[in-house]
Amino acid sequence: MLIGPQNLAENLRKVRARIAAAAAQCGRNADSITIVAASKSQPAAVIEAAARAGLEHFGESYLKEALEKIAAPAAIPVTWHFIGRLQANKTRPVAESFSWVHSVDRLRLAQRLSAQRPYHAPPLNVCIQVSLAAEPGKGGAAPADARALAAAVAELPRLKLRGLMCLPPEERLLERQRRWFAELRRIFDDLNAAGASLDTLSMGMSGDLEAAVLEGATLVRIGTALFGPRPPA
Ligand SMILES: *Cc1c(COP(=O)(O)O)cnc(C)c1O
């Protein structure tokens, strides 16, 4: 189902209102929270409509699909984030075509991304994905390994370590959603207390963005609340 520009503008308005309400509830400035539109399965024309509606950041999860969209001619330039699972043998096009990678969960990936980042491009912004519940199939470094990994990634010359990302188990209750995000926030605060200068907490999706904002998210990745339900994969 294709989503029209009117729906998109209306959906974006609703997402912004949800972010603003949660931010107000905890005394945060809503401007400190960036929306990354999770645009997997959305065609280039929808991304263009979303850019016209005011979205600047787009997150893609599947590399082949993403590269086709990034290569498509675009009237409005946007910033591309890779938010999916990344295989070590697929790092080069990611290093070449994206501005951000949210799913770095092992040093080998980070080393390859750094080595393959074109010298004329600015450093690649990266987040370390942390697996809070050790769910199989989701990726992410163990919380106990996050500190050593962050220290090693921060040394890589062509990467800029920005922060942490999580994709916690789906929860329906706000309090339970908050517990996962609070845990990522704790790791983030520990790293900064140990001398890192992280500014990004990539957490929260369509179903749990309020909980994420209440726990300090600076970047929320929103798919269905903007674009409607995805077609089955
Ligand atoms: C698809 C996706 C999202 C957005 O999920 P919605 O529930 O549709 O908002 C966020 N993060 C990642 C990593 C995704 O793959």
The ligand as an SDF file (V2000), in Angstrom:
LIG
                    3D

 15 15  0  0  0  0  0  0  0  0999 V2000
   12.0580   -1.3110   11.3390 C   0  0  0  0  0  0  0  0  0  0  0  0
   12.9360   -0.8120   12.4160 C   0  0  0  0  0  0  0  0  0  0  0  0
   12.5360    0.2170   13.2640 C   0  0  0  0  0  0  0  0  0  0  0  0
   11.1620    0.8650   13.2060 C   0  0  0  0  0  0  0  0  0  0  0  0
   10.1880   -0.0100   13.6870 O   0  0  0  0  0  0  0  0  0  0  0  0
    8.6380    0.4710   13.7940 P   0  0  0  0  0  0  0  0  0  0  0  0
    8.1120   -0.4000   14.8810 O   0  0  0  0  0  0  0  0  0  0  0  0
    8.0190    0.2060   12.4720 O   0  0  0  0  0  0  0  0  0  0  0  0
    8.6320    1.8920   14.1630 O   0  0  0  0  0  0  0  0  0  0  0  0
   13.4510    0.6680   14.1980 C   0  0  0  0  0  0  0  0  0  0  0  0
   14.6760    0.1230   14.3240 N   0  0  0  0  0  0  0  0  0  0  0  0
   15.0940   -0.8740   13.5350 C   0  0  0  0  0  0  0  0  0  0  0  0
   16.4640   -1.4290   13.7280 C   0  0  0  0  0  0  0  0  0  0  0  0
   14.2440   -1.3830   12.5620 C   0  0  0  0  0  0  0  0  0  0  0  0
   14.6590   -2.3860   11.7870 O   0  0  0  0  0  0  0  0  0  0  0  0
  1  2  1  0
  2  3  1  0
  2 14  2  0
  3  4  1  0
  3 10  2  0
  4  5  1  0
  5  6  1  0
  6  7  2  0
  6  8  1  0
  6  9  1  0
 10 11  1  0
 11 12  2  0
 12 13  1  0
 12 14  1  0
 14 15  1  0
M  END
$$$$
